[in-house]
Amino acid sequence: MHPIIKDASVDLEVSEDGKKITGFINGYYDVEQFVYHATGVGAVISTAGYSCPGLAEYAWKLADGHPDENGKCTTLSSSFRVTGYAAFVKKPNQQVSQN
């Protein structure tokens, strides 16, 4: 499974020197994908103080977007903070532009 953000919007700011971006990716995260990824980390879950069935139950209760044909919501409204940095990739034995 690959996480997909439905109805995504991106809100980014570029630093004055142009070397960094920060902001948010907002949208709706599929409940089934969330439960799959959140419960797929094995032993970490048992030490976190919650159970996999409980997590799945409350993820479905908190779902607030994209109702199916029966009216049950299938996505969670979500916001992800992102940061990016300017970078250059230099392949071996190739000159990097001086521009």
N, C-alpha and C positions, 0 to 999 in steps of 0.2 A: 504494500500500500504506500502510496505517495501522498503526503498531505496536500490538500487543495484548499485554498481560501476562496470561498464563493463571494461574489459581489465585492471583491477586494478594492480597497483604495490605498494609495500610498501618499504619505505626507512626509516629505524629506526637506531638510535644510542643508545647504552646502556652506561649509566654513568660509570665512573671508579669504583664506589662503588657497582654497580649493582642494585641500588635501584630505578633507574628512566630510562625510555626510552622516547625519543623525536624523532619526524620526521614527515613524510608525507605519506598519502595515496593518490595516484594519479590515475586518470582514467577518465571515461566518465559517467556522471550522466544523467539519462533519463529525457528529457524535461518535459514530462507529470508528472512524479513524482515530479520534482522540482516545477512546477507550483502548483500542488496539495498541497505540504507542505508549500510553500511560501505564498500561498493565503488562507490557512486554519487557519490563526491566528486571523481572525475577526477584532476587533476594532483596533488592533495594526497597521494594514495596513493603515487605514484611517488617522492615525496620522504620518505616515512615509513619506508622501509627494509624494506618487505614487499610481497609481490605479491598481487593479487586472487585468483588461483587458490590460493595458499598459505593465505590468510585463509579462504577458503571450505572448503578441505580440513580445516583445524584446527577451524573452527567445528563441522563435523559430527562430528569426533573427540571434541570436548569436550561435545557434546550429552548431557544427562543426564536428560531428562524427556519425558513423553508419547510412549512408544513407539508406532509404527504397527503394522499387522497383521503385519509381518515381524519385529518386535522392535527396529527401528532407532529410536533416540531422535530426536525432532524439535524439541526445545526446549532452551534453555540456562538453567540456574538463574541468576537475575540479581537485583541489588539496585541501586536508583537513589536517591541522596541528593537530597532536595528541601528547598527553603526557600520560604516564602511570607510575604508582608507584607500587613498590613491596608491596604486602599485603598478609596477612594470614587470613583465616577464621577459627574461633574457634567455633565449635558446642558446645552447652551447655552440661555440664557433660562429656566432653571428654578431655583427656590430649593432649596438644600440644607437638609434638616432640621437643626434645632439640637439635636436630642435625642441 
